[in-house]
């Protein structure tokens, strides 16, 4: 890239750095729209450039859009040279902001497809999945390139912008999912709150995801596309009395991902920042103002940019279990358990550790993108007042939930005090310090599995399930010995696995808390 092509390099949009290129100018923009006939047909411009290693997180290509444009289309390519083993190669994301600008918060946001698509188009009446339909108004638009990783040789790229002229057409009113489904009143409801479709990097359509959710026995799901809200209006005709659909977004920063879960439809949450940029707290407030939850996703994921680096202040839950159980879930589980222990400081179990707000519940979601990844594997099972957005989110925030690998698994965990005091998952049992507490765990659907009762000291009780997969474990303790109790249900270890490693998770609970009064 020649230095003359660069207008500014700045810490804009809260990002580690933004590079802004020289604008792309079309004929009618050059004469300011004065005189002559309106353009017909289409016009294209192509920009080529080079990005070195250490390039800024985002490269903005301004496009001067004249009047009379009915559609803007963008395509791009970049090279993928061979790199040494263990070295990331080139990966370049793309999106676009309209004439309202690129300021933090995304007022001008019109779409993002990451590295999943090589082209997209936007008009008033329709847009490529991942992008928002609406008028193509005159002014300075910005194509946004995101060099996610750059090879040692650098990255050669080419962007082609095409303007198609004509009548603008009308933008359809978006149809958003309702906030309530019929449900069963106060009950346990199963859901998967981390899913992708063709509106980001998934292969399934919304219709296919909805069908898979019903097949998996789910009561609610959430649409959480990467860095875009285009999926919010993509579910018309797919919800029903049996399926609640929540809106959301997977906010994909360079220092980890988080779910903006259950937000008001159409709420966009910006992702253009790192942990060092002091911007995350602003978007935590954005999510909360929109009625949603902040849920760090796959916090121990080993991939570039996926590990969670922002801390847990402001988080409402954490995705401890993401997809099939793996070593990074084991790490996330251990880190989450440490947060539970930290929240016991000062003798007020479960009431510290998060800026005074309380403990942070665990979630499990499939993060399913395509076959054979299974929707609802795992899932979060919540005890909610009804099947509605407010009730489900309140249950998740309160930790009245447990996680399961599928709807075939059943579980109940409770604690009972000497005077009949009772508490379930996410609840608090207040008893005298040395009063005997009976903890009861009932499980079904895990043949030959192992049940484990865990406290702030670690594993305190374990038992094997019979071949039927159903069984009950009872353990007695006191509030002076255990600040909380949570349950894990594990599959048998694979043949040949080290004896010190537990089997894969089949189900786990949030804690119930024991408080000495």
WOGI-V49865 format. One record per backbone hydrogen bond with DSSP energy under -0.5 kcal/mol. NH is the residue of the N-H (numbers start at 0). CO is the residue of the C=O. If there is no record, write none. Layout:
nh co
NH CO
NH CO
This chain:
nh co
4 1
5 2
6 4
6 19
7 19
9 17
11 9
14 11
17 9
18 57
19 7
19 17
20 18
20 59
21 4
23 61
24 22
25 63
28 25
29 25
30 26
31 28
32 27
33 30
34 32
42 162
44 160
46 158
48 156
50 154
54 51
57 16
58 144
59 18
60 142
61 59
62 140
63 23
64 62
64 138
65 63
68 65
69 163
70 163
71 121
72 161
73 119
74 159
75 117
76 157
78 155
86 83
90 148
92 145
93 113
94 143
95 110
96 141
97 107
100 97
105 102
107 100
108 105
109 95
110 95
111 129
112 93
113 93
115 112
119 73
121 71
122 125
123 69
123 167
127 120
130 127
131 109
132 130
133 122
136 134
138 64
140 62
140 138
141 96
142 60
143 94
144 58
144 142
145 92
146 144
147 90
147 145
148 90
153 150
154 50
156 48
157 76
158 46
159 74
160 44
161 72
162 42
163 70
164 40
165 67
171 169
175 173
176 231
180 386
182 240
183 184
186 184
186 383
188 381
190 379
191 219
195 367
197 203
199 196
201 196
202 368
203 368
208 204
209 205
210 206
211 207
212 208
213 209
214 210
215 211
216 213
217 212
218 189
219 189
220 243
221 191
222 245
223 194
223 221
226 224
226 249
227 224
231 228
232 229
233 230
237 234
238 234
239 242
242 239
243 218
245 220
245 243
247 222
248 259
249 224
250 248
250 257
251 249
252 250
252 255
253 272
255 252
255 304
256 296
256 305
257 250
258 294
259 248
259 257
260 258
260 292
261 246
262 246
263 289
266 263
269 267
272 270
273 13
276 273
277 274
278 273
281 278
282 278
282 279
283 279
284 280
285 281
286 282
287 283
288 284
289 285
290 287
291 286
292 260
294 258
294 292
295 316
296 256
298 318
300 297
305 302
306 302
307 298
308 254
314 311
315 293
316 293
317 360
318 295
319 317
319 362
320 362
321 319
322 364
328 325
329 325
330 326
331 327
332 328
333 329
334 330
335 331
336 332
337 333
338 334
339 335
340 336
341 337
342 338
343 340
344 341
346 343
347 344
348 346
350 342
350 347
351 342
356 353
358 349
360 315
360 358
362 317
364 320
366 193
367 193
372 369
376 373
377 403
378 403
379 190
380 401
381 188
381 379
382 399
383 186
383 381
387 385
388 178
391 387
392 388
393 389
394 390
395 391
396 392
397 393
398 394
398 395
399 394
400 398
401 380
402 507
403 378
404 505
408 405
409 443
411 441
413 439
414 422
415 437
416 420
419 416
422 414
424 412
425 510
426 423
428 512
429 427
430 428
430 514
434 431
436 476
437 415
438 436
438 474
439 413
440 472
441 411
442 470
443 409
445 468
447 465
448 445
449 489
450 462
451 487
452 460
453 451
453 485
454 457
457 454
459 452
460 452
462 450
464 448
465 469
468 465
470 442
472 440
474 438
476 436
478 431
479 432
480 477
481 477
484 511
485 453
487 451
488 506
489 449
490 503
496 493
500 497
505 488
506 488
507 402
508 486
509 400
511 484
512 426
513 482
514 428
514 512
515 513
516 430
